[in-house]
Amino acid sequence: MSRQDVVDLGASLFTRRLTHGRTGNISVRDGDDILITPTGSSLGALTPDALSVIDRDGEHRAGPRPSKEAFLHLAMYRARPAANAVVHLHSTHAVAVSCLAGLDETNVLPPLTAYYAMRVGALPLLPYHAPGDPALGPLAERAAAASHALLLANHGPHLPAAPRDAHQTSGLGADQGVAADLDSAS
Ligand SMILES: [Zn+2]
């Protein structure tokens, strides 16, 4: 997945209103490093030469300062070695679901459509932490070992994907109301 692919995916997610303002972040593996969207950036206004480069320990290697949620991406990559991209969004419907009381924390949504069942499967809910709180990292890593999509309580969704599937994954559930935003979730 190239730098231009990250830009194109960000624009697609933003245009579809799956993220908004300066929320959400995208990362992709780049050899031994990881390309990630910069802190404070809008996914609708990314440029190929202004992406952050971090190593697998999260050290900033080049480009602008990385998203403060980079540790969540690193947790996903550690848990899922085959994942080549991670998308985290604050999509409206997914955030709304994440704020509901009485959710089954092991699997938030029922498999209402075939595409949701195929592309998302079980969707665990992780307990609320303030955005950027690294204490969420170990919880995300543990949950991601068993599920490739996570919903962060009172925050938003978090999904890894193979590069060729990133656009599809980011559109998961487009036919399923609430689940449609899961794909878009940053
Ligand atoms: Zn977030």
Boltz pocket constraint, residues with backbone or C-beta under 6 A from the ligand:
constraints:
  - pocket:
      binder: B
      contacts: [[A, 24], [A, 69], [A, 88], [A, 89], [A, 90], [A, 131], [A, 155], [A, 156], [A, 186]]
      max_distance: 6.0
